[in-house]
Structures are given as structure tokens and as C-alpha cells.
Amino acid sequence: MELKEKAISLLKQLIEIPSLSREEDKTADLIDSLLKSSGVETERLQNNIWAKNKHFDASKPTLLLNSHHDTVKPNTGYTKDPFKAIVEDGKLYGLGSNDAGGCLVSLLATFLHFYEKEMHYNIILLASAEEEISGKNGIALALPELGKIDFAMVGEPTLMQMAVAEKGLMVLDCSVKGKAGHAARNEGENAIYKALPIIDWFQNYRFEKESDWLGPIKMSVTQVNSGTQHNVVPDLCQFVVDVRTTDVMSNQEVLEFIQQSVDCEVVARSTRLNPSSIPADHPIVKAGESLGMTKYGSPTLSDQALMPFPSLKLGPGDSARSHTADEYIYLKEIEQGIELYIELITKFMNVTASLPVGRQGRGT
């Protein structure tokens, strides 16, 4: 019971310390202090805090427990103080309570539960920054410092069901060139007209490969800009495409296919936010199924996008509450989340104890 009380107390404190992305230093201080007061050695890089289990052994496979402590800005619809932890009817209100404070404190409690145990698996806890903006000083900065990771459990609100796949994201800037001329004399080459069939391609093309969990890769033209005035034939049409990739192709593979398929310049702002997945026969997934957890594909982005190893998204709370006014999480969700995390990892440890090392973290 002490772990649960400590977790809820920490979450209340986190809510009352503003921690917008890139401004998480005070919550990083708090998490660092809490772990140290529990006898845990910590490491820190900017606003990323991590710790390893007491008997960490680099020759053993490693499980990463990760969640983030930054938040989005509170929207204008709040009727309660977003920076005040308020408990009403079993709900804990406050910015970041659901996304992803409840997950973070539950994983922290889980880490403390296993911290001093002798295990055939290492466990690393990482409280990362800048998740909400996919920032370069968040998990991407911390991961190289952690050493080899075999797989990760990412704390995001999933109602404690297993998100075994997650969509990636690319934003494409497309440019179609024409030739300027006077509209009255039917001169030039209208870049808008040239762009129309290309935009139509983005709207209607269906990739041959589809994900079992995430469905088709989705492309949406979301912005168009062209022309300088009504009587000048535009010589340039620029448009933006939002691409939601799936685990059947990497972002780079999708980008190269698009560039080969359309007659215009296509530049990706970034290819770093890749889709992710974990094999359906991975021991952690099997352990979750044995506990009655269901599997699904998640359309929302998380720090999984920056993990070059198998990962599972799982946590207390409901994604539908994230980024909403008067955000909340049920206290019982945190308590049950800690119980299920511990039960899941215990079962996973028992299952993998008899498996060859090469199969423990990568499925069968």
C-alpha cells in the first residue's frame, strides 16, 4: 500500500509544478529527489532522469520502463485550476494527471517494487522530457546513454490494454512548378492545375501493404498555398501532406515510394517519428494475454516512435481524456495500474527465465 500512496502523492506534486515541454526542470528535480530518497542512484541528462535496478548486470537483457513528465499547455476550456491537484469523486484532476502522470508514477512504483530483487532481466526506469513535442532533448537524447535495450514498456494511458503497434508520422512539403503569365491572355502554365492530379493521388492512392493492427497508411493534404493575385497565372503551388505510417513500412521507405510516384518535389520535414510494433508472440505480450489484456493498434504518437527496439504501450488512464479540459485520472486506475504492471512483469520474468537469452526480448 505504501507504493500506491507514494505514487499518488508524487502525482499530486507533479500536477502542481508547471512542466510544459522544454520547461520540465522542476519536475525533473522532484522525480530525482524522490528516487534518491528511496535509496536509488539516479542519472540525469538535461531534464531526463533515469535509474537502474540495484543489481544491474550488463550481461543480462534489459527492460526499459519509460514515461514522460512534460505536458501540453492547458486549453482555454478548463473550469478547474490546471496546476492544482483536486480530488473529487475518486478522480484526481490536474494538467498531466492522465497524460501521462498516472502512468509515470505507476511505473516508478513498479520500478521500486523490483529495484532490490535478483532478476535475470535488468530494469531501467526513464522519466523523459519533451515527449509532447517529440523534442530532440527528450528520449532521443537519453537513449544513447542507457546502453543496450531489449524491449520497452511505454507508459501512456491505454486503460491497461496492450497497444502492440503505433502509427508513425511524416509531414511532407510538396512543390509543383509552373510558369507565370497574364490570366487574361491564357499565358503561362498554371501550377495549381498541375498540382490537382497530384493532390488527387495523395487522396486516393492505397498502399498494397496494410498493417494487421493499424490498417492502411493514411495520407492527407492539409494545407495548400499558391498565387500572388487574381490576374497572374501562378508559377508555384505548394501543399503539405500529413502521412500516418504503419508498421509495414518505415518512414524512409514510404518517403522514397512517394517521391518516385509523383511528379513534384517532395521533402520530408523529418523521418525520425517512425511507426513501431512488438511481435504478437513476444513473451511480454503473451504474459499480458494470460492476464486478460487485449491487443490493439494505437493511432496516437508517443516516444515509441524514437525507439529502435520492440516496445509495448501500456498504462492506466484513458487516451480520450488526454489534452482535454479538466483532465483527470481515477485514483483506482493508478492503484490497479501498479498492481497490473507488477503482475505482468512478474509473469514475464517467470516465463522468460527458462527461455534462451536470444529469445527473451524478441519474441519467438
Order of alpha helices (4+ residues) and beta strands (2+ residues): alpha-alpha-beta-beta-beta-beta-beta-alpha-beta-alpha-beta-beta-beta-beta-alpha-beta-beta-beta-alpha-beta-beta-alpha-beta-beta-beta-alpha-alpha
